[in-house]
Amino acid sequence: MTYKVIISDAAKADIKKNALWYNKQQKGLGKRFTQSIKECVKIIQLQPESFQVRYKNNRAAIPDTFPYLIIYNVNKDNNTIIIIAVFHSSQNPENWKSKT
């Protein structure tokens, strides 16, 4: 089954903000961060239920290399995956919950 992925505006802002921060640390690192997120989203799209439910009905995937969580929800009725947030694993989960 193929799922359509929808990335929320809040998650897009998270990705952009973090990529900019990484680029300030080292040129090109932001691009590597973004690529890591994209690769993880592809895996989520192919196998959405392979990641653990962590917050109510939301699942969390961890991209390679970077200590972030991609929080998403699977809607089987219309075959969509909604990426809710992308946040550093050291942050309080309450921070992204306020974005939903």
JOQUINOR-V163736 format. One line per field, one symbol per residue. ss: DSSP state (H for helix, E for strand, C for the rest). psi: psi as a letter, one per 20 degrees, with the letter a starting at -180 (. if undefined). burial: # if it has 16 or more other C-alpha atoms within 10 Angstrom, else .. Layout:
BEGIN
ss->???
psi->???
burial->???
END
This chain:
BEGIN
ss->CCCEEEECHHHHHHHHHHHHHHHHHCCCHHHHHHHHHHHHHHHHHHCHHHCCEEECCEEEECCCCCCEEEEEEEECCCCEEEEEEEEECCCCCHHHHCCC
psi->ppqpppoqhghghgggghggghhhgppihhhhgghgggghhggghhmhjiqqphodjqrpqoqqgpmqpoprppohhjlqpoogqoqpiiqphhghhii.
burial->..#.#.##.##..##..###.#......##.###.##..##..##..#.........######....#######.....#########.......#....
END
